[in-house]
Amino acid sequence: MDHNPDDDRQVADERRSLLGLAAMALIVGAATGCVGAIFRLLLAHADRLRDAMIAWAHGHAVWGFLIVIGACAVATLVAAWMVRKFSPHASGSGIPHVEAVLREEIPPAPFGLVPVKFFGGILAIGSGLALGREGPTVQMGAGIAVLAARASRLCWADSRVLLAAGAGAGLATAFNAPIAGLVFVLEELVQKFEHRVAVAALAALATAIPVARLLLGDAPDFHIGPLSYPGAESAPLFLTLGGIAGLLAVAYNRTLLATIAVRDRFAGLPIELRAGLIGASVGMLAWFAPELVGGGDQITQWALIGHESVGVLVFAFLIRFGLGALSYAAGTPGGLFAPLLVLGAQSGLLFGMACHLAFPALSIQSEAFALVGMAALFTGIVRAPVTGIVLVAEMTGNVTMLLPMLGACFMAMLLPMLLGNAPIYDSLREHTLRLERKIRQR
């Protein structure tokens, strides 16, 4: 058989292309890590500023109450105005938009999305909305990748790979969880293993996390005490927790979509007004219970150390359940992951407390159920079980509960599928596509 020189040239071109793509992914990862870390630092500063303002306002009675409500309303209103005026696709999580771009259902957004996501996210989450930082960082990472791809004049196939890698770097930076970032790209974004995507994602993560840790440190996001390996007799309890998480996931998905539908029915009102009213209601809650607003990392931490009493925990869970859906309906930048981890930890801790009372002979650690509940509820809502398990393990630095998480995530994924409930990002992606059609009709 004759040797074809064209084949050798094609292989050489593919290798050069892969090498160039890997080099670009290293740059995109470093930029995403830097932007994501600064975003996290500014969000932490915004939280401290909000708490200080509320503490000061409590010394000024009625005027202080009005100032808190007004400040939260204005911050949310401005964030919604930025989205409407400069980048409509910066609304909400951003992950559904990234998925739609990767599926070639819509074109990538202009780079103007990145500053809108950055500053709008700080205003919205900083004002107290129950939204996560990961959605903005994922979409900003994808936006940085799109800019780099256009500057390098990459073909769409390589641009797509770089976009996925940048998005994964964004998630990893948001939670200081590099392996979860890689799994998220393959399991949720592209939903299959692609060698070029894996190489680019690994390259982006290899620079994103070191850069981010220079600014944020390398400690896990959450701290949890030593946990014993659970015995076989506790396996049914973790399966039951998974089933409860699956039902809660269905309820949460339906509540979130119903809240968005109600918001859309008032399309005649300016989006800024709707967002401002939601911000004002969050400000009112912040006046009475400042610890319940915002992204919720502190609430998750309290659950992981078993800090709350049952009564307080039930009240906080119900408030956060409704607040998450209401906050997302504001149409400002902000993600879903962090608020879901709050609800998962709270529901798991409640179940663990109940099991501790019902089965005292089992030496149950309620905090272990809080940790497993985080992965289970995430799985039920997003349907990305490996991402959920790895994410929780990395964020807590704990691997002793991997087997219970497997069982709980199995049940949390099974029940919503049997009930015909779609993964939340599939539903939100359909909403994104409808938004794109409206934008094109203008």
N, C-alpha and C positions, 0 to 999 in steps of 0.2 A: 504493500500500500504506500503510495507516494505521500511524502510529508508536505503539508500545506503551510507555507510561511505566514499566510494570513492568520492562521490559528495562533501562532506564536505571538504575532503582533496584538491580537485581540486579548490574549492572556496578559501580556505586558501592559496593555492599556488599562485593563481591569485592576491590575495590581497598583499601578500609579494612581488610578482613581481612588482606590481604597486607602492608599497612603495619604493622599491629599485630604480625603474625607476625615480620616482619623486626626490629622493635624488641625483641621478646622474644628472638629469636635472638642479638642483640647482647649482651643481658644474660647469657644462658645461656653464650655463648662466653667472655665475660670471667670468669665464675665457674668454668667448666671449665678455662680457662687457668691461673687462680690455683691451683685445687686440684691440677691435674695437675703444675704446676711444683713445688709444695711436696712432692708425692708423689715426684717425681724427686730433689729435694734430700735428702729423708729416706732414700731408698733408697741414694743415694751415701754418706750418713753411715753407714748401716747396714753397707754394704760395708767401709768403713774401720774401723768398730768390730769387725767380724768378723775382719778381717785382723790388727788389733792384738791381739785376744784370742788368736788362733792363735799369733802370734809370742810373746806372753807365755807361753802354755801350753807351748810347746816347751822352756821353761826349767824345767818342773816334771814332766818325765818322765811316769810313769803317771797321776798325778793330773791333769796338764794334758790328757792324752789323753781321760780320762773327762769332764773339764769341757767340752771342745769338743763331744764327742758328745752329752753331756747338754743343753748349751745349744741345739744345733741341733734336737734331738728335742723339747725343751720348746717352743721357738718355733713349730715346725711343728704340734705338738699343739694349742697354744693357737689358732693360726690356723684349724685344722680345727674346733675346738670353737666358735669364733665363728660359723663358717659354719653348722654344724648347729643351733646354739642360736638364732641371730637371723636368718639369711637364707640358706637352702639354695641359692638361685640365684646367690649370690656365689661358688660353687665354680667353679674352672677359669678359662677365659679370659673368659667373659661375652659375647663376641661372638656365639656361637650363641644365647644368650638374647635379645640385642638383635634378632637377625634373626627369631627366632620371634615376638617382640612386634610387630615391623613387619609380619609376615605375618598378624597377628591369630590366631595359633595358641595363644597364651597371653596373659594380661593382664600389664600392666607390674608390676614388683615394687615393694613399698613403699619409701619413701625410706630406710628403715633399711639397705638394701643398700649405700648409699654409704659410711657409716662402716665397715661390715664389710669392704668391698672395700679401703678405704684402709688401715686398721690391719692387717687380715689379710694384705694384700699386702706390707706392710712387713715383717711377721714372717716370712712364707714366703720371699720373695725374699731378704730380709736374712739369713735363716738359711743360705742357700746353694743353695736349690732352683734348678734351671735353668729358670726361668720368666721371662716378659717383663713389662715394665711397661705395655705398650700395651693388653692385655686389660682390666686394671683401669681404666685411664683412659678407655677407650671406654665401659665400662659405667657408670662414675661420671658421665661426660658425659651419657649417656642418662638416668641417674637424676636428675641436676640438671634436665634438660629436663622430665622427667615431673613433678617437683615444681613447676616454674614453670608448666607447662600446667594443673595442677590448681588452683594458686593463682589463675590468670587465668581459670579456667573455660572453657578452650578446648574446642571440639568434638573428637571423636576424629581427624577428618581433619587438623586443624591440630596436634593433639598429636603425631600420628605424624610429621609434617614436622619439628616441633621436636625430637623424639626423635632422628631421623636426623641432624639438624644438630649436636646435642650430642655424639652418638657420633663424628661426623667431627672435631669440635673436640678430642675426647679423643685420637684417633689422632694428629692433627697436633701436639698438645702433647707426646705421648710421644716423638716422633722429631724435633721441630722441623721438620716437613715439611708446610706448609700446603696445597700443591697435592695432595700424596698424600692428605691428609685429605678434600679434595673428591672426588677420584677414587674413594676407598674408599667413600664414601657412595653414589655413583651406580653403581659397578661391582659392589660386593660386597653392600652392605646392601639397597638397593632394586632393584638389577640392571636399571635402566632410567633414562632421562633424564626427570625430572619438573621442570618449571620452578619450581614452588613449593619443592620440596626443594632445588634448586640455589640459589635466592635465599636461603633460610634458612641453608644450609650456608656460603655465601659470607659472610653476615653474621656467623655464629658464628666463622668462621675469622678474620675481620677484627678481632675483638677478642681471641680466644683467644691468637693468636700474639704480638701486641704485649705483652699482659699476661705471658705466659710468658717472653718474652725479657727483660723487666725483671728477672726473677729468675734466669734461666738464661744470659743472653747470647745472641748471635745467630750464633755460629760453628756450622758443621755438626757433627754428632755424631762423624763420623769424618774423619780426615785421610789423604790419599793423595797420593803424589808425582805429578809431571806424567806423563801417559800420552800416547803417540803414537797418532794415528789408525791403526787396524790396516789393513793392506793386504788386497786381495782374496784373496791366497793363504792368509790365515789364516781365512777364512770357514768352511771345512770343520771347522776345529778348534773353533770356537765352536758350530757345529751339533752336533758330537760331544759337547761339554760339556753342551749342552742335553739331549741324549739321556740322558747319564749322570745328570744332575740329575732327569730324569723318572723314571728307574728308582729312584733314591734316594728320590724323593718317594713312590712307591708303597710302597717298603719302610718308610719312616718312618710313613706313614699306617697301614699294617697293624700295625706294632709298637706305635704309640700306642694304637690301638683294642684290640689284644690285651692290652696291659698294663692298660687300664681294665677289660676283661672279667675278667681274673684277679683284680683288686681286688674286683670285684663278687661274685665267687664266695665271698669271705670276708665276706659281708654280716653274718654272725653276730658278727663282731668289731666293737667300737666303731670308728667312723671315726677317733676321736682316736688310738686305739692303732695303727691302720694308718698314719696320718700320722706318728705319733711314730717308728715303726720306719723309715719312709722318711727322716725327718729325721735319725735316728741314723746311717743308712748314708751320707747326704750329709756328715754331720759327720766320719765316718771318712775319707771321701775328702778332705775339706777339711784334715784333719790332714796328710795325705801330699802333697796337691797343691792348695793353696788357690787357685791361679790358675785351676783348672778348674771351680770351682763358681760359683753366682750367675747373673745374667742373661747375662753373657758378652760385654759390650761390649769389654772389654780384649782378649779373644781375637780378636774380629773385627778390632780395630785392628791387632793383631800380624799377622794374615793379610794385611791390606791393605798392609802395608809389607814383606811377605816376611820376617818376623822369625824364623820357626821353621825348623828342619831337618826333613828328610823323616820321619825316625824319630819325632821328637817330634810332628810334625803328624798322622801316622797314628794314633798312640796317643791323642792328644787328641781327634781326630775320633771314634774308636770310643767313648771314654768319654762324650763329649757326646751322641752319638747315643742311647746307652742311658739316660743321665742325664735327658735331656729327657722321654722317655716315663715314666720312673719318677717324676720330679718331678710331672708332671701328674696321675698317678694318686693323689697324696696328697690330692686334693680340696680344696686350699687355693686362695685367689685367686692368679691368675698367668696370663700370656698365652703365646702360641706364637710370635709374630713374631720377637722378639729372639733366642731360641734357634735359630730357623730360619736367621736371617741368619748366625749363627755357623757352622752346618754348611755353608751355601752358600759362605761365604768360604773355609772350610778345604778343602772338596772342590774348589773352583775353583783354589785355590793349588796343591794337589797335582797337579791335571791340568796346570796351567800349568808346573810344574816338570818334569813328565814330557815335555811338549811341547818345553820348552827343551833338554832333553837329546837328544830324538829328532830335532829339527829345528833345529840350531844356526844354520843360515844364515838363518832367518826373523827373527832379532832379537826373540824373544818376550819380553814383559814378563809375568812370572808374576803380578804383582799385578793386571794387567788381567783375568786369568782369575778371580781371587778376587772382583773387583767384579762381573763378569758372573755368576759362580756364585751370588752372593747373590740376584740377581733371578730367576735360572733356578729355583733350588730353591724359592723362595717361590712362583713361578708353578705349579710342579708340585704343590705341596702344597695351596695355597689356590685355584688356578685364577682368579687375578685378575691377569693379566699387566700391564695398564697401571698398576695400583696398585704392583706390584712394581718396575717400571722407574722410575716417577716417585719412589717412595720411596727407592730406592737412589741415584738421581741427586741428590736433595735431601740425603740424609744424608751424602753424600761430597762434594757440591759439584762433581761431575764429570759432564760431558755428552759427552765424547769417545767413550764406549763405548756410546752409544745404539743404533747399528746392530747391533753384535755382540749386545747384549742382546735386540734384537728377534728375531734368528735363534735364539739360545739359548732364549728363552722360548717360541718357536714349537714347538721340539722338546720342551721340558719340559712343555708343555701337551698336545701331541699323544699322546705315548706313554701317559701315564696314562689318557687317554680311550679309546685303543684297547684298553688292558688292562682296561677296565671299572672302574677305581678311582674312587670318588666323591671330590669335594673334601672336605677334612677338616672344614670347618665344616658341611657338609650332614650328615655322619655324627654330629658332636657335637650338632647341633641335634636329631636324632632322640633322642639320649640325654637331652637337656634336656627334651624332651616326655615321655619316660618318667618322668623325675624329677617333672615337674609332676603327672602322673597319680598317682604314689605320694603326693605331698603332699596332694592332694585326697582321697585315700582314708583319710587319718589322721583 
